[in-house]
Amino acid sequence: MKRALLLKLREALVSVLPITVIVLAVSFTPLVELSKKELVVFCYSAFFLILGIALFNLGADLAMTPMGEHVGEGLTKSKKMGVLLTVCFIMGLFITVAEPDLSVLAGQVSAVMNGNVLIACVGVGVGFFLLMGVVKIVMRKDLAPMLLYFYMILFAAAALLIENGGSSLLPLAFDSGGVTTGPITVPFIMALGVGIALTVGGRNANENSFGLISLCSVGPVIAVLILSMTATGELTYKLPDYSIDANLGDGFGEVITGTMFDVARSLVLILVSFFVLQFTILKLPKKKLVQILVGIGYTFAGLVIFLTSVAVGFMPIGFRLGEQLAGSGNIGLVAFAFVIGMVVVLAEPAVHVLNKQVEDITGGSVTKKEMMIALSLGVGISIGLSVIRIIFGFSLLYYLIPGYLISLGLSFHVPKLYTAIAFDSGGVASGPLTSSFILPLAAGACVVLQGEEQVLSFAFGIVAMVAMTPLITIQALGFKAVMSERVRRRIAMARILSSDDAQIIYFD
C-alpha cells in the first residue's frame, strides 16, 4: 500500500507542478501582481492538491472502480433487465446529486437559479441517460447514431430556449453537462460500463464498454435547457466573493466542513446502494469488502483535501489572474489561456482514471501518453477560444454548433473505439479544477472586458468548450491512425506488385 501511495504521489506531483510553476512565473512578471499572502496560500494549496489527487487516485483503484465493475457484472448476470435499469437510474441520480463539481457550479449561479433545483434536475438527466447507456451496451447498439439523435434534440431545445428569450442561460445549461461527470461519477460509471459489457460479451465487448460518460453528459444539458424555459422574471447575475480572505479564518472552517459533508453524502449514497446489492445479488467475499471500505476512506480524504485546496487557493487566484491579464492586452490573455488550459487538465483527478482504463481496455493500442497529449491540446484550444469569445462578446453557439457537427461527422469515419473514448473524454476533462480555477479566471476577465452583468452570458460556457474540443482532437488521433494504416497497406501492396517476377516459384 505504501509503495502504491508513493507512486500516486509522484504522478500527482507531475500533474500539479506545471500549473503551479506557470502561475508563480506569471506572478513575477509585470502582467500580474499577487500579494505575498495570495502566493503563500496558493503554494500551500498546490501542496495539498498533490496529496488530495494521490489519495483520491489510490481510493479509486481500491474502491470506486471495483464497485462499479462488480455492480455491473452482478446485475447483468442476474438477467433481470428491470432491476438493472432501475438500479442504474437510481445510482446515476444519487451520484450526480452529490457530485462536488456540480455543487461548485450551483454555488456560483445561486443568484440566478435555485441550486437544489438545478442539482436535482441534473441528477434526473444523468439517471435517465445512464439508463439509456446501459440499454446501448446490452443491446450492442452503435454509439454514434445515438449521439447524433440526442444532440439533435439538445440543439432543438437550445433553439426553443433562445426563442423564449433565455439565451443568457444557454452557457449554464451546457456547462451543467461538463461538470456532472466529475471525480466521483467517472470511476464508478466507467467501471459499471466495463462490468456490464464484459458480462454481456460479444466480439466488441471492450469497445462497447465506453460511451456511458458521453451519454451522461448529454442528459443534464437537455434537462437544464428544459428547466431554463420555466424561468420567469429578469435574471440578474451577482458575482460570488472570490477574494482570498473569503475562505480563510472563520471561512476556512465553513469550507472544509461543507466539503466534508458534500463528499460524505455522495459516498454514503453510493455505499448504501452498493451494500443493498451486496446482500441481495453480489455476495462478494469479506476480503473484497474490506478493500472497498479502505478505498472509500482514501477517496473521502483525497476529495476533501483536493476540493478544499481548490476552493481556498485556486479559485481566488484564478479570478485575480483573469482580472489582471485582461487589463494587460488581449494577445497575452489568449496565450496564457491556451497554455494554462494545456496543463490544467493534467491535474484533473478523473482524467488519470480514464487514461488508465483506456490503456487497459485497448491493450495499449491507445496509450496514456497519446490520450494526455490529445486532451491537453483540446483543453488548451477550448480555453483559448473561450477567452476570444469573452473579448468579442458573441454567442456560445458559434463554437458549439460547428464543433459538434465536426465531431459527429468524424464519428462516422474513425474506428468506433476512438469515438466512444473521445466522447467520454469530453465529460472527464471538464472536472473540478475547470469549474473552480478556469471558470473564475474567465469570470475575472469578463468583469474587466464586458462588465459583471455579462459574466453569465460570456464567462460561463467555458466548461462546455472544455467538454467539446477533446471530441475532435481524440477522434483526429483515430483518423490519423486510420490514414497511417492505409498508407502502410499501400506501401506493402506496392512492394508486392513491384517485386521481381523471378522470385515467383512455380510448382508442377
N, C-alpha and C positions, 0 to 999 in steps of 0.2 A: 504493500500500500504506500509506504514511504517513497519507494522508487517511482511509482506511478504519479504521486503528487509532485515530486521534483520535476518529472517530465512535463507535467501540465503547467507548472510554474515557468519553466523555460519557454514553452510555447506561448504562454500569456505575455511574458516579457517581450518576446519578439513581436507580438501583436500590438502591444500598447506603446512600446518605445518610439516608433516612428511618429505617431501623432503627438506625443509628449515633446519630442525634440523639435518638431516643426512649430508648435505653439510657443515654446520657450525661445526658439530662434527668432520668430517674428516679434516677440515682445521686446527684444533688444534692438530692434530697428526703429527708425523714426515713424514708421507707419502705425505702430501700436504702442500705447503707453499703459502698462498694467502696474498697479501698486505692489509693494512688497508683500502685503497681506494676501492679495489675489494670487501672486506667484507661489507663495508658500502653501496656500490652501490647494491650489491646482496640483502641485507636486505631491503633496500628501494623498490627494485623491487618486492620482495616477498610480501611486504605490499600492493603495488598497484596491484599485481597479484590477491590477495584475493578480492580486490574491483572490479577489472575487471570481474572476474568469477561470482561474486554475481550479478552485473548489467546485465551481459550477460544472465545468467540463468533466471532472472526476465523478461528480454526482450523476451526471447524465449517462456516463458509461456504466455505472453501477446500478442505477435505478430507473431513470426515465426511459432509456432505450429498451432494456429488458422488459419493463412493464408493458410498454406498447406492443412489443413482439408477442409476449405471452397472451395479452388480451386479444390481439388479432388472430393468433393461431388457435387459441382455445374457443373463441366464439365461432370461428369458421368450422372447426371440427365438430362442434355441436350440431351443425346442419340445421340450425333454427334461424332462418333468414329474418324473421320478425324480431327476434331477440337481438341479433347482430345489428340491425339497423336502428332499433330503439336505443340500445346502449351507446352506439356511435353518436347518435344525435345528442343524447344527454351529456356524454363526456365532452363533445365538441362545445356544447353550451357552457358547461361547468368550467372547462379550462379557459375559455375565452373571457368569461365574466371576471375571472380573477387574474387575467394576464397583466403583468405590471406595465408593459408598454402601453396598453390601452388606457390604463389609469393615468399615465403621464399625459397622454393626448387629451383625455377628457378633462383633466385639471387645467390644461392650457386654453380650453374653449368653454369653460364653465359659465362665462359671462354671456355666451351666445346660446348654448344648448344645455339642458339638464344632463349632468354627467352620468347619473344612474340610468336614465332612459337611453342615452347613447350606448352605454356598455351593454345593456340588456338587448338592444336592437342588434348590435354587432354579434352578440352571442347567439342569437337565433339564426342570423345569417350564416355563421360558421357551422352551427349544428346541422342545418339543412344541407349545406353544400358538402360537409363531411359525409353525410349520408349518401349524397349523390356520388361522391368519390368512391365510396365502398361499393356501390352498385356497379360503377365502372370496372372496378377490379374483379368483382365476382362474375360479371357478365362478359369480361375481357373485351371491353369497348375501347376504341381509339380515343386518345385524349384530345387531339387537335380539333375534330369536328365538335366535340362538346364545348371546348373553349370558344370556338367561333360562334356557336349558338348563344352561349351565355354572355359573351361580350356584346353581341348584337342587342340582347335585352338590356345590358348595362348602359350602352350608349343611347338606347331609346329612352330609358329612364332619365338619363342626363339631359336629353333634349327636352323632355317634359318639364324637368325642374327649371331649366333656363326659360322655357315658355311661360312658366308661372312666376317668373321674376326672382328665382332663388339662386342665381348664378354665383353669388358670393359664398354659398355653402358647398359649391361643387368641389373645391380643393379639399375641404374637410372630409367629404364623402370618400374621395379617392385615397386620402391619407389613412382612413379607417381600415381599408383593406391591407395597407402596408404594415401597420403597427400590430395588427391582430396576430400574425404569425411570429411570435416572439420567443424568448429563451425557454419558456415552459412548454408552449404549444408545439414547437418544431420537433424536439427529440421524440416526444410521445406520438405525435401524429405520423411522423415518418416511419417510426418503428411499427406502428399499428398497420400501416400500409404494407410493410415488408412481411409482417406476420401473416396477414390475410393472403397476400399474393403468393407466397411460398407454399401456403397450405392448399390454396386453390390449384396451384401448379400451372402446367401449360408450358409451351415452348418459350414464351416471352415473359416468364414469371418475374424475372428481375426488372425488366423494363416496365412491367405493369405495376410494380410497387411504387413508382413515382407518380406524382400528379395530385396527391391529396392536398398538399400545401397550396398549389396553384388554384385549385377549385375553392379552397377555404379562404383564399384572398379575394375571390370574386364576390362571394356571398355578402360580406359586410358592406361593400360598396353599394350593391343594389339595395340592401336593407336601409342604409343611411340616406341614399337618394330618395327612397320612398318616405322615410321619416322626415326629411327636409321639406318635402312637398306639403306637410301638415303644419310647418312652422308659420306662425302668424305674427304680425306686427313688424316694426322696424328693428333690424338687427344692429346692435352697437357692440363692437368688439372692444374689450378692455384688456390691455397688456398686463400679464402677470408680473409680479415683483421678481425680476431676475438679478437683483443685487446680491453681492457675495455675503452680505450680513443677514440676508433674509433666512438663510439656513444654518447660521452659526448661533452660538449661545443657546438661548431657550428654543430657538427654531430648530436646532440640531436634534434635540430630543424628540420633537414632533415628527421630524423627517424619518428618523430611524425607527420610532415606534410605529408610525404609519406604514413604512416599508415592511417591517416585520409582520404586521397584521395582514397586509395585502398578499405577501408571499406565503404566509402560513395558511391563509384562507384558500389560496389556489391549490397548495399541496395537500391540504386536508380533503378538499373536494375530490382530488384525484385518488388519494389513498382510500377514502371511504368507498368510492366506486370500485376500485381495484379489489379491496378485501371482500366486498359483496360477491364479486365474480369469483374470487379465490375460494370461498366457502361453498359456492353453488356449482361452478363449472371447472375452474382451473386446477385446483388441488395440487399446488406446487409444493415441493419439499420445504421443510423448515429452514434448511441452509440457504436456499434461494431467497426466502422471505427476509431472513436476517440481512443478507447482502443488499436487498432492496431498501430496507429501513435505514441501513448505514448510508447508502447512496442518497436517500431523501434528506438525511442530516447534512451531508456535504452540499447538496443542491440548495437547501434552505440557507445555510451560512453563506455560500457563494453569491446567491442572488441578493441577499440583504446587503452584503458588503458592496457588491457591484452597483446596485441601484442607489444606495446611499452616497457612494462616491460620485456617481454621475450627477445626482441632484445637488450635492454640496459644491463640487468643484468644477464640473464640466459645463453644466447648464449656464451659470453666470458668466463664465469665461467665454463660452460660445457667443452669448449675446453681446458682450463687450467687444469681441473681435469683429463681429458683424457691423456694429456701430462705427468703430474706428476705421476699419478698412473701407467702408462705404464712403467715408469722407476723404479718403486718400486717392481716389481715382478708380474708374470702372475697370481698367485693364488689370490692375493689381488685385482687385476684388475677385474677378473671374478666375485669374490664375491661381490665387490662393484657394478658392473654392474647389477647383479641379484637383489640386494637389492634396488638400485635406480630405476630399472625397475618396481618393485612391487609397489613403492609409486608414481612414476611419473604419472601413469595412473589415480590416484586419482584427479590430478589437471587438467585433460583434460576436458574442458567445455562440449563438446558434449557427453561425457560418462554419465554424470548425466542426460542429456535429454533422452538418450537411456534407462538407467536403470529405470527411472520413467515411461517411456512409456511401457516398458516390463512388469513392475509390474501391471500397469493399464490394459493393454490388456489381460494379462493372469489371471487377477482376484486374484493376489497374489500367484499363484502356482509357479511362478518363482520370488523370492523376489529380491529387490535391493541389499541386503547383499550377497546373493548367486552369483549374477551377478558380483559384485565387487570383490569377492574372486577369482572367476574363471578368470576374466580379469587380476587381479593383478598377479596371478600365471603365466598366459600365457605370459604377457608382461615381467615379470622378467626372465622367461626361455628364451624368444626370445632374449633379450639383452645380457644375459649371453652367449648364443650360438653364437651371432654375434661377441662378443669380442674374443671368441675362434677362430672364422674364421679369424679375423684380426691377431691373434697371429701366426697361422699356414699358412695363406695365401692360402685358397682353394676356389673353385668356390661356389657362392651362390646356385647353382642348387643342390649341395649335400644336402642342407637342404630343399629347396623348393619342389623338386620332391617327396621325401618320405613324406614330411609334407602334401602336398596336396593330395597324394594318401591315407594317413591315414584319413584325414578329409573328403574326398569324400566317402571313404569306410564306415566311421561311419554314413554318412548321410542316408545310406540305412538300418541302424539298430537302429536308435533312432527316437523318435517322430518327425514329420516334423516341429513342432513348434520350437524345440531346434535347428534343422539345420538352419532354417531361422534366428533365433536370433543369432546363432553363426557366420554365415557368415556376418550378418550386424555388429556384434560387432567387427569383424576384421578390417573393414574400419573405425569404430568410434574410436577405441583405438589408432590408429596412427594419432593423431591430431597435433596441432601447437607446443605443448611442446616437442613432439617427434622430430619434424623436427628442432626445434630451441634450444633444450638442449641436447637430446640424440645423434642426428647426429653430432653436433660439438664435443661432448665427444668422439664419435667413431673416428672422424677425427683427434683429438689430439692424441689419442692412436695410430692410424695408422701412423701418421707422425713419431713418435718415433720408432715404431716396423718395419714398412715396407718402410717408406720414403714418401715424399709428392706426388711423381708421382703415387703412388699406392692407393691414397685416393679414387679415383673414382671406382676402382675395388673392394676394400675391406671394406672401411668405409660405402660407400653407399650400400644399400640393408638392412640396419638395420630397416628402416621404413617398408619394405616388410616383414621382420621377425615379427615385432610387429603386422602387419595385419594378419599374418598366424596363430600364435600359439593359439590365442583365439578360432579359429575354432575347435581346438582339445579339449581344456580344457572345453569349454561350452558344446560341444557335449558329452564329457566324463561325465559331470554333468547329461545330459539327459540319457546316458547309465546307470549311477548309479541309476537314478530314475526308469528306466525300470526294472533293475535287482532287486531293492528293492520291486517293485510291484509284481514281480514273486515270490519272497521269501515269501511275505505276503500271497499270494494266496495259495502257497504250504502248509504253516503253517495252514491256515484256513481249507484247504481241509483235511489235516492230522487230525486235531481236530475233524472234522465231521465224518471221517471214523473210528476213534478210540473211538468214544463215545459209551457208554453202550447201548446195544440193548433194555434194559428195559425202556429206556427213549422214545422209539418209541411208539406212541399211534396208536392203530388200531381202525378203525371205521367199524361197521357192515353195 
